[in-house]
Amino acid sequence: MQLWVGLGNPGAQYALHRHNVGFMALDALEEVHGFPPPKQKFQGWTVDGQLGSEKLLLLKPATFMNESGRSVGEAMRFYKLEPEDVTVFHDELDLEPFKVKVKMGGGHAGHNGLRSIDAHIGPDFRRVRIGIGHPGHKSRVHGHVLGNYTKAEIDPLAHMLGAIASEADWLAKGDNARFMSEFALRMQE
């Protein structure tokens, strides 16, 4: 089993925040692959699903971003998973908007959701880094991250989320390079 975690903040007022793009990625996966409706479990919302032969548990922590690790740790302990079984979808300031990169392990780069997960399970989990771009100056980061996507960004956002969901089979198989390659090709369509 793999645990796929989307990071975000619960509540309608946060739904279109750039910081919630991890939640959006899991929502797209659920829709594209016809997964069942979510259930409340592990201090969040969970969905059981399958991609190919891989069994997945999708988790959107309801603990707010800064405490995401509590929810992730609880689910990991219940299923007796290791950090390498965990994939976290999150917003990334250091990537251009709508770019996606996958990496294993690493630091948190000031991302409070990653910091919390790292504190609960260690750093050795896979990250799907979803670019939101940097606003240019450090003083504008907070407003950018916690700001809504603009009207002009909605179509590219939907295209990107669809591409992530459509190529997710490669992530399930553990082929990060092929996922990034197929994602990039789909984004050119």
N, C-alpha and C positions, 0 to 999 in steps of 0.2 A: 504494500500500500504506500501511496505517496500522499503527503499533506501539502496542498497548495493554498497559500495564504494571500489574500488581497488586503492591502493596507488602506485605511481610510478612517473617517470619523462617522459615527452613526448619526442619523437625523437628516430630515429633508433639507434643512438649511445648509448642509455641507455637500449635498449630492453632486453638484457640478464644480466643486473646488478641485483645483489641480492636485491637491494633496490626496484626493479620493480616487485617483485614476487606478489604483490597485483594486478597489471595490468594483470599479467599472469594468476592469479586465475580467474579473470573475463573473460578473453579470453577463458579459458577452459570451464567455465560455458556456455558461448554463444555457443561454438562449440558443446558440449555434448548435450545441450538441444535444439539445433536448433533455437536459437533466431535470430531475424532479424539483418541486418547490423546496426552499430552504426550511430547516428546522432550527429551533433554538437549542444550542448545546455548546459546552466549553466556553461560556461567557461570550458567545457570538452566534452567528448563523452558519449552519453547515449544510452541505449538499453532498450526498454520495453519488458518485458517477464512475464512468469507465471510459477510457480512451484506448481503443484497441484492446490489448490484453491487460492493460494497466488499470488497477483500481485506484480511484482518487477520492480524497476527502477535500472538498473546497471549504475554506473557512474565512469568514469575514468577522474579525474580532469586534465586539460591541463595547470594548473597554476604553475607547478613544485611543488615538494614535500612541500617546506616550506610555500606555500600559498594554500594548499589543502582545508583548511577550508572555503575559499571564495566560492569555487565551491559548496561544500557540503551545506553551509548555504543558498546559493541561491536556490538550489533544494529543500531543506527542507521548506523554506518559500513559494515557489511556490505551493507545494503540502500540505502545512499546516501540516507537520509531526512533531513529537516529537523526542527527542534524542533516546528514546528507539525503534523507528522505523528504526534506522540507524545501519547498520552492516559495519564495516571497515575491509578489508583484508589487512594485512601489514606484512612486514618482522620483525622478532624478534631475536635480538642478543642473548637473554637469553634462547633460546630453541635450542636444537641440530638440525642440518640440517634435514629437511624433517619431523620434528615433528610438529603437529598442536594442538593448545589449543584454547578454546573459553572462553571468560569471559565478564561479563558485567561491564562497568565502569572501573575506575582505573586511574592511572597516565599515563604520556607519556614516562617515562624512557629515556628521551633525544631524543626521536624520533620526528624529526621536523614536519613530517606530522601529527602525533597525536597531537602534541603541537598546531598546527594551527587549527585543527578541534576543539579541546578542547576550544580554545580561541573564536571560532565562535558559538559553539552550547553547550558547557559545556562537562563534562566528562562522562555523563550517556548513552553512546552508547555501542553497542556490538562490541567486537573486535575478529576477527579470526586471531590469532597470528601464523604466519608461520615461523618456525625456520630456521635461516640461520647460527646459531652457532657463537661463539665468537672466534676471531682469536688468543686469548691468552693474548695480551697486548693492553692496551688502545691506544698506538701510532699506532697500525695497524688497528684499527676499521674503519677509514675513507676509506682506500684502500680496505678493505674487503667488506664493504657495497656497495661501488661504483665500485666494481670489477665484472667482468662477472663470471657466473657459468663456471666451468671448463668442459672440454669434458667428464671427468669421472662422473660429476654430472648431465649431461643432462638426462640420462635414469631414475635415481631416481627422478629427478625434474618432468619429464613428468608423471611418475607413481603417484607421490604425487598430482600433479595438477588434474590428472584424477580422483583420489580418492576423492578429495575435491568436484569436479563437480558432481561426481556420487552420493555422499551422501548429496548434498546440500538441498534436499527435507526436511531433518530433521532440518536444519537451518531455512528454510522457515516456518516450523511448530512451531518453537520456542523451539525445543527439543535439546538443546546444548549437553547434556550428551549423548544422543543417537547418535548424529552426531559424537562426538569424539570416541565413542565406535565402530561404523560402519566404520569410517575412519581408525581406528587402525587395525581392522580386514582386511580391503581391502589392507592395506599396507603390510600385511603379505603374500599376494598372490604372 
